[in-house]
Structures are given as C-alpha cells and as structure tokens.
Amino acid sequence: MHYFLNNLNINNYRTNSYLIVLVLSCLLLTSYSTQISASSSEDLNYMKKRQKMVQLIEDDVKRTSVYLDKEALDPKVMQAMNTIPRHKFVPEGWRDDAYQNNPLPIGHGQTISQPYIVAIMTDLLKLSEHDKVLEIGTGSGYQAAILANLVDQVYSIEIIEPLGLRAAQLFKQLDYKNISSKVGDGYYGWEEHAPFDAIIVTAAASHIPHLLIEQLKPGGHMMIPVGSHFITQQLLLVTKAEDGHITIRQILPVRFVPLTGDH
C-alpha cells in the first residue's frame, strides 16, 4: 500500500479525490475483514465447545442406558444439539459456560435445562418432521429451538412474562418461523391448536394435568417431570394409544423448577 501511494502521479483534484476514496475504502475493508475474522474465530470456538458438549451427552446416555433403554439417541436429535447456538439462549455473563453439560440460571428463579436432559426428553418424544409439538415452559427458548429443527411447528407457552417476551424476540432474531409462543399458564395447554403430536413440559408438576392429556393426539407422547420441589421428581413418558388408553413409563429421577400458576 505504501509503495503504491508513493508511485502515484497526483497532479489534479480528481486524482487526489480518487486517492482519498481509495484510502478510506481500504481502511473500511481492513476494519470489516478484522470484524469478520473475529466473528469467525468466535463461531469456531463455540462450534468446538458444542462438539464437546455433544460428546458429554453421548457419554451420559451410555451411563444411563439402563433407564433410557437405549445406548444412543436419534442422530437427528444429536445433530440439532450440535447445531443450535446454546450460548445465544443464556445471559451474556454465562456464555462462557453455555456448553457445559449443566443447567444455568436465566433469571426470575428459572434455569435453562442441562443439555443431556434436553436431548433425552426430545429423543423420547419420537418426533417426525410433520409433527406439531406443544411446549409448556418456554424459559430461555432453547428447548423450543431444538424442537423447531426437528418438527413442522412448535407452540410454546411461558407464564413468566419477561422470559416469554425475551424468548419471542430471540425467535424472531434467529428467524424461527415455525415457533409460535405466548405468555400464559401452560397448565391449561393451548386448546386452539390442539391436538398435538407431542407435548413437553419443562417444569415439575405435582401431577399430570388432565387437559394436557386431552390435547395429546392419539398415538402421541408427552414428557413431563412430576413430583414436589422438595422430594425426588421423576421424569415420565406418557403415551396415548390410538384408542385413548394412557400408559406411563418412569424414566429417571430428575430435578426441575416447579410448574407455577393458579392451580
């Protein structure tokens, strides 16, 4: 650049103006390239952390295979876990820890679930690409984003307004066109869009809400943690047969924040 400038024959205003524009363009290009390089480096760092997180999930699945009745999860589920930027769903102060296989606080006494729990709950729903899924407890929005990569439509309800509004804005920023969310009490489901092929509840209930069973399509599955905040909770897989018969399978002990609301 320096050599090029010293060899220019600047003898009129037009040439001088061209030189200024050229210099400014080079400076802007250099600045832009630096920003792109920094962004690419950050993305690569998060990608490596996601890959490590996925490995930790796979290890935990093998260790708990006796509960899950399987030693590996659906590859499509694991691909979603390896793709969705979990760091964007946690507060900025926790982004360095976003890919640890742990729950993290998201404010208002709530948490983003442990990646392993997100993965197994998603897997056990036995989802297909044409499914319509109801999520009770939007929280950070991470679980809904995972689901949105696997199914046709996700409906998500959050009772804590600031979390619900924040998640809705994030869905918009990340261009999730197949997630519909609202602020409300998920205990009552979302009858307007029922029946659902699958339902996932991300907070512990004292019992399985009857209205959610009613809104579950025959042949569908529901994942829900049940139990008191002060005693061991159990993650349950609820299956509704084609004739409406309900079967409940206990998966493993868990610890979730309680389902809240006037019920």
C-alpha positions as a Markdown table, in Angstrom:
| # | Residue | x | y | z |
|---|---|---|---|---|
| 1 | Met | 0.0 | 0.0 | 0.0 |
| 2 | His | 2.8 | 2.4 | 0.9 |
| 3 | Tyr | 4.7 | 1.7 | -2.2 |
| 4 | Phe | 1.6 | 2.1 | -4.4 |
| 5 | Leu | 0.9 | 5.6 | -2.9 |
| 6 | Asn | 4.5 | 6.8 | -3.5 |
| 7 | Asn | 4.3 | 5.9 | -7.1 |
| 8 | Leu | 1.1 | 7.7 | -7.9 |
| 9 | Asn | 1.3 | 10.8 | -10.1 |
| 10 | Ile | -1.1 | 13.1 | -8.2 |
| 11 | Asn | -1.4 | 16.3 | -10.3 |
| 12 | Asn | -5.1 | 17.3 | -10.2 |
| 13 | Tyr | -8.0 | 17.4 | -7.8 |
| 14 | Arg | -9.8 | 14.5 | -9.4 |
| 15 | Thr | -6.8 | 12.2 | -8.8 |
| 16 | Asn | -6.5 | 13.4 | -5.3 |
| 17 | Ser | -10.2 | 12.8 | -4.6 |
| 18 | Tyr | -9.8 | 9.3 | -6.0 |
| 19 | Leu | -6.8 | 8.7 | -3.7 |
| 20 | Ile | -8.8 | 9.7 | -0.6 |
| 21 | Val | -11.7 | 7.5 | -1.6 |
| 22 | Leu | -9.3 | 4.6 | -2.2 |
| 23 | Val | -7.6 | 5.0 | 1.1 |
| 24 | Leu | -10.9 | 5.2 | 3.0 |
| 25 | Ser | -12.2 | 2.1 | 1.1 |
| 26 | Cys | -9.0 | 0.2 | 2.1 |
| 27 | Leu | -9.4 | 1.2 | 5.7 |
| 28 | Leu | -13.1 | 0.2 | 5.8 |
| 29 | Leu | -12.3 | -3.1 | 4.1 |
| 30 | Thr | -9.5 | -3.8 | 6.6 |
| 31 | Ser | -11.8 | -3.0 | 9.5 |
| 32 | Tyr | -14.6 | -5.2 | 8.1 |
| 33 | Ser | -12.2 | -8.0 | 7.5 |
| 34 | Thr | -11.0 | -7.8 | 11.1 |
| 35 | Gln | -14.6 | -8.0 | 12.3 |
| 36 | Ile | -15.3 | -11.0 | 10.1 |
| 37 | Ser | -12.1 | -12.7 | 11.3 |
| 38 | Ala | -13.0 | -12.1 | 15.0 |
| 39 | Ser | -16.6 | -13.3 | 14.3 |
| 40 | Ser | -15.3 | -16.5 | 12.5 |
| 41 | Ser | -12.9 | -17.2 | 15.4 |
| 42 | Glu | -15.7 | -16.8 | 17.9 |
| 43 | Asp | -18.0 | -19.1 | 15.9 |
| 44 | Leu | -15.3 | -21.7 | 15.6 |
| 45 | Asn | -14.7 | -21.6 | 19.4 |
| 46 | Tyr | -18.4 | -22.1 | 20.1 |
| 47 | Met | -18.6 | -24.9 | 17.5 |
| 48 | Lys | -15.8 | -26.8 | 19.2 |
| 49 | Lys | -17.5 | -26.3 | 22.6 |
| 50 | Arg | -20.8 | -27.7 | 21.1 |
| 51 | Gln | -19.0 | -30.7 | 19.8 |
| 52 | Lys | -17.5 | -31.4 | 23.2 |
| 53 | Met | -21.0 | -30.9 | 24.8 |
| 54 | Val | -22.4 | -33.5 | 22.4 |
| 55 | Gln | -19.7 | -35.9 | 23.4 |
| 56 | Leu | -20.6 | -35.4 | 27.1 |
| 57 | Ile | -24.3 | -36.0 | 26.3 |
| 58 | Glu | -23.4 | -39.3 | 24.4 |
| 59 | Asp | -21.3 | -40.4 | 27.4 |
| 60 | Asp | -24.2 | -39.7 | 29.8 |
| 61 | Val | -26.6 | -41.6 | 27.6 |
| 62 | Lys | -24.4 | -44.6 | 27.8 |
| 63 | Arg | -24.1 | -44.3 | 31.6 |
| 64 | Thr | -27.9 | -44.1 | 31.9 |
| 65 | Ser | -28.8 | -46.6 | 29.2 |
| 66 | Val | -30.5 | -48.8 | 31.7 |
| 67 | Tyr | -33.0 | -46.1 | 32.4 |
| 68 | Leu | -33.4 | -45.0 | 28.8 |
| 69 | Asp | -33.5 | -48.5 | 27.3 |
| 70 | Lys | -31.0 | -47.3 | 24.6 |
| 71 | Glu | -27.3 | -46.5 | 24.4 |
| 72 | Ala | -27.6 | -43.8 | 21.7 |
| 73 | Leu | -30.1 | -41.1 | 20.8 |
| 74 | Asp | -31.6 | -40.4 | 17.4 |
| 75 | Pro | -28.9 | -38.9 | 15.2 |
| 76 | Lys | -31.3 | -36.1 | 14.2 |
| 77 | Val | -31.6 | -35.1 | 17.8 |
| 78 | Met | -27.9 | -35.1 | 18.3 |
| 79 | Gln | -27.4 | -33.1 | 15.1 |
| 80 | Ala | -29.8 | -30.4 | 16.4 |
| 81 | Met | -27.9 | -30.3 | 19.7 |
| 82 | Asn | -24.7 | -29.9 | 17.7 |
| 83 | Thr | -26.2 | -27.1 | 15.6 |
| 84 | Ile | -28.3 | -24.8 | 17.8 |
| 85 | Pro | -26.2 | -22.0 | 19.4 |
| 86 | Arg | -27.0 | -22.5 | 23.1 |
| 87 | His | -24.8 | -19.5 | 24.0 |
| 88 | Lys | -27.4 | -17.2 | 22.5 |
| 89 | Phe | -30.1 | -18.5 | 24.9 |
| 90 | Val | -28.2 | -17.8 | 28.1 |
| 91 | Pro | -27.5 | -14.4 | 29.7 |
| 92 | Glu | -24.2 | -12.8 | 28.5 |
| 93 | Gly | -22.5 | -13.4 | 31.8 |
| 94 | Trp | -22.9 | -17.1 | 31.4 |
| 95 | Arg | -22.0 | -17.5 | 27.8 |
| 96 | Asp | -18.5 | -19.0 | 28.5 |
| 97 | Asp | -20.3 | -21.8 | 30.4 |
| 98 | Ala | -23.1 | -22.3 | 27.8 |
| 99 | Tyr | -21.8 | -25.6 | 26.5 |
| 100 | Gln | -21.1 | -27.2 | 29.9 |
| 101 | Asn | -23.4 | -30.2 | 30.5 |
| 102 | Asn | -25.2 | -28.3 | 33.3 |
| 103 | Pro | -28.3 | -26.2 | 33.8 |
| 104 | Leu | -27.7 | -22.5 | 34.0 |
| 105 | Pro | -29.7 | -19.6 | 35.6 |
| 106 | Ile | -31.7 | -17.4 | 33.2 |
| 107 | Gly | -33.2 | -15.0 | 35.7 |
| 108 | His | -36.5 | -14.9 | 37.6 |
| 109 | Gly | -35.6 | -18.1 | 39.5 |
| 110 | Gln | -35.6 | -20.2 | 36.3 |
| 111 | Thr | -32.9 | -22.2 | 34.5 |
| 112 | Ile | -32.0 | -23.4 | 31.1 |
| 113 | Ser | -32.1 | -27.2 | 31.4 |
| 114 | Gln | -29.0 | -29.4 | 31.3 |
| 115 | Pro | -28.2 | -30.3 | 27.6 |
| 116 | Tyr | -28.4 | -34.1 | 28.4 |
| 117 | Ile | -31.9 | -33.6 | 29.8 |
| 118 | Val | -33.0 | -31.6 | 26.7 |
| 119 | Ala | -31.6 | -34.3 | 24.4 |
| 120 | Ile | -33.2 | -37.3 | 26.1 |
| 121 | Met | -36.6 | -35.6 | 26.5 |
| 122 | Thr | -36.6 | -34.6 | 22.9 |
| 123 | Asp | -35.5 | -38.1 | 21.8 |
| 124 | Leu | -38.1 | -40.0 | 23.8 |
| 125 | Leu | -40.9 | -38.0 | 22.2 |
| 126 | Lys | -40.1 | -39.9 | 18.9 |
| 127 | Leu | -40.7 | -36.9 | 16.7 |
| 128 | Ser | -41.2 | -36.7 | 13.0 |
| 129 | Glu | -40.8 | -33.8 | 10.6 |
| 130 | His | -44.5 | -33.3 | 10.2 |
| 131 | Asp | -45.3 | -33.2 | 13.9 |
| 132 | Lys | -46.9 | -30.3 | 15.8 |
| 133 | Val | -45.5 | -30.0 | 19.4 |
| 134 | Leu | -46.6 | -28.1 | 22.5 |
| 135 | Glu | -44.0 | -26.9 | 25.0 |
| 136 | Ile | -45.0 | -25.9 | 28.5 |
| 137 | Gly | -42.4 | -23.5 | 29.9 |
| 138 | Thr | -40.6 | -21.6 | 27.1 |
| 139 | Gly | -37.9 | -20.4 | 29.5 |
| 140 | Ser | -34.8 | -19.4 | 27.6 |
| 141 | Gly | -36.3 | -20.7 | 24.3 |
| 142 | Tyr | -33.5 | -23.3 | 23.8 |
| 143 | Gln | -35.7 | -26.4 | 24.0 |
| 144 | Ala | -38.2 | -24.8 | 21.5 |
| 145 | Ala | -35.3 | -24.1 | 19.1 |
| 146 | Ile | -34.2 | -27.7 | 19.3 |
| 147 | Leu | -37.7 | -28.9 | 18.6 |
| 148 | Ala | -38.1 | -26.4 | 15.7 |
| 149 | Asn | -35.2 | -28.1 | 13.9 |
| 150 | Leu | -37.0 | -31.4 | 14.0 |
| 151 | Val | -40.7 | -30.8 | 13.5 |
| 152 | Asp | -43.1 | -28.8 | 11.5 |
| 153 | Gln | -44.5 | -26.5 | 14.2 |
| 154 | Val | -43.8 | -25.7 | 17.8 |
| 155 | Tyr | -46.2 | -23.9 | 20.2 |
| 156 | Ser | -44.6 | -22.7 | 23.4 |
| 157 | Ile | -46.1 | -21.1 | 26.5 |
| 158 | Glu | -44.3 | -19.2 | 29.2 |
| 159 | Ile | -46.0 | -18.0 | 32.4 |
| 160 | Ile | -43.3 | -15.5 | 33.4 |
| 161 | Glu | -43.8 | -12.5 | 31.1 |
| 162 | Pro | -40.2 | -11.1 | 30.9 |
| 163 | Leu | -38.9 | -14.6 | 29.9 |
| 164 | Gly | -41.7 | -15.2 | 27.4 |
| 165 | Leu | -41.2 | -11.8 | 25.7 |
| 166 | Arg | -37.4 | -12.2 | 25.7 |
| 167 | Ala | -37.7 | -15.7 | 24.1 |
| 168 | Ala | -40.2 | -14.4 | 21.5 |
| 169 | Gln | -37.8 | -11.7 | 20.5 |
| 170 | Leu | -34.9 | -14.2 | 20.2 |
| 171 | Phe | -37.0 | -16.5 | 18.0 |
| 172 | Lys | -37.6 | -13.5 | 15.7 |
| 173 | Gln | -33.9 | -12.5 | 15.6 |
| 174 | Leu | -32.9 | -16.1 | 14.8 |
| 175 | Asp | -35.6 | -16.4 | 12.2 |
| 176 | Tyr | -37.5 | -19.3 | 13.7 |
| 177 | Lys | -40.7 | -19.1 | 11.6 |
| 178 | Asn | -42.1 | -22.3 | 12.9 |
| 179 | Ile | -42.2 | -21.4 | 16.6 |
| 180 | Ser | -45.4 | -19.7 | 17.9 |
| 181 | Ser | -45.1 | -18.5 | 21.5 |
| 182 | Lys | -47.2 | -16.7 | 24.1 |
| 183 | Val | -47.3 | -15.6 | 27.7 |
| 184 | Gly | -49.8 | -17.7 | 29.7 |
| 185 | Asp | -50.4 | -20.6 | 32.0 |
| 186 | Gly | -49.3 | -23.7 | 30.3 |
| 187 | Tyr | -51.1 | -25.9 | 32.8 |
| 188 | Tyr | -54.2 | -25.5 | 30.6 |
| 189 | Gly | -52.4 | -26.2 | 27.3 |
| 190 | Trp | -53.2 | -24.4 | 24.1 |
| 191 | Glu | -56.6 | -25.7 | 23.0 |
| 192 | Glu | -56.8 | -23.5 | 20.0 |
| 193 | His | -54.0 | -25.5 | 18.3 |
| 194 | Ala | -54.7 | -29.0 | 19.8 |
| 195 | Pro | -54.4 | -31.9 | 19.3 |
| 196 | Phe | -50.6 | -32.1 | 19.4 |
| 197 | Asp | -48.4 | -35.0 | 18.3 |
| 198 | Ala | -46.2 | -34.4 | 21.3 |
| 199 | Ile | -46.1 | -32.4 | 24.5 |
| 200 | Ile | -43.1 | -31.5 | 26.5 |
| 201 | Val | -43.3 | -29.9 | 30.0 |
| 202 | Thr | -40.1 | -28.3 | 31.2 |
| 203 | Ala | -41.1 | -27.7 | 34.9 |
| 204 | Ala | -42.1 | -30.2 | 37.6 |
| 205 | Ala | -45.8 | -30.6 | 38.1 |
| 206 | Ser | -47.4 | -32.3 | 41.2 |
| 207 | His | -49.5 | -34.4 | 38.8 |
| 208 | Ile | -50.1 | -34.9 | 35.1 |
| 209 | Pro | -52.6 | -32.2 | 34.0 |
| 210 | His | -55.7 | -33.8 | 32.6 |
| 211 | Leu | -56.1 | -31.0 | 30.0 |
| 212 | Leu | -52.7 | -31.8 | 28.5 |
| 213 | Ile | -53.7 | -35.5 | 28.2 |
| 214 | Glu | -56.9 | -34.4 | 26.4 |
| 215 | Gln | -54.8 | -32.2 | 24.0 |
| 216 | Leu | -52.4 | -35.0 | 23.1 |
| 217 | Lys | -53.2 | -36.7 | 19.9 |
| 218 | Pro | -53.9 | -40.5 | 19.9 |
| 219 | Gly | -50.5 | -42.2 | 19.2 |
| 220 | Gly | -48.7 | -39.2 | 20.7 |
| 221 | His | -46.2 | -38.9 | 23.6 |
| 222 | Met | -45.7 | -36.4 | 26.4 |
| 223 | Met | -42.6 | -35.9 | 28.5 |
| 224 | Ile | -43.2 | -34.4 | 32.0 |
| 225 | Pro | -41.3 | -34.3 | 35.3 |
| 226 | Val | -43.6 | -35.0 | 38.2 |
| 227 | Gly | -43.0 | -34.5 | 41.9 |
| 228 | Ser | -42.5 | -31.9 | 44.6 |
| 229 | His | -39.7 | -29.4 | 44.6 |
| 230 | Phe | -38.6 | -30.9 | 48.0 |
| 231 | Ile | -38.6 | -34.6 | 47.1 |
| 232 | Thr | -37.3 | -36.7 | 44.2 |
| 233 | Gln | -39.0 | -35.9 | 41.0 |
| 234 | Gln | -39.5 | -38.5 | 38.2 |
| 235 | Leu | -39.3 | -37.9 | 34.5 |
| 236 | Leu | -42.3 | -39.6 | 33.0 |
| 237 | Leu | -43.1 | -40.6 | 29.4 |
| 238 | Val | -46.8 | -40.6 | 28.9 |
| 239 | Thr | -48.1 | -42.4 | 25.8 |
| 240 | Lys | -51.7 | -42.1 | 24.5 |
| 241 | Ala | -52.7 | -45.1 | 22.4 |
| 242 | Glu | -54.9 | -44.9 | 19.3 |
| 243 | Asp | -57.9 | -45.9 | 21.5 |
| 244 | Gly | -57.1 | -43.2 | 24.0 |
| 245 | His | -55.6 | -45.6 | 26.6 |
| 246 | Ile | -52.8 | -43.9 | 28.7 |
| 247 | Thr | -49.6 | -45.7 | 29.7 |
| 248 | Ile | -47.0 | -44.1 | 31.9 |
| 249 | Arg | -43.3 | -45.1 | 31.9 |
| 250 | Gln | -41.0 | -43.8 | 34.6 |
| 251 | Ile | -37.6 | -42.8 | 33.0 |
| 252 | Leu | -35.3 | -41.5 | 35.7 |
| 253 | Pro | -35.0 | -39.2 | 38.7 |
| 254 | Val | -34.6 | -35.5 | 37.9 |
| 255 | Arg | -34.6 | -32.0 | 39.4 |
| 256 | Phe | -36.7 | -29.3 | 37.8 |
| 257 | Val | -38.0 | -25.9 | 38.9 |
| 258 | Pro | -41.7 | -26.2 | 39.9 |
| 259 | Leu | -44.6 | -25.6 | 37.5 |
| 260 | Thr | -46.2 | -22.4 | 38.6 |
| 261 | Gly | -49.7 | -20.9 | 38.3 |
| 262 | Asp | -53.1 | -20.7 | 40.0 |
| 263 | His | -53.8 | -24.4 | 40.2 |
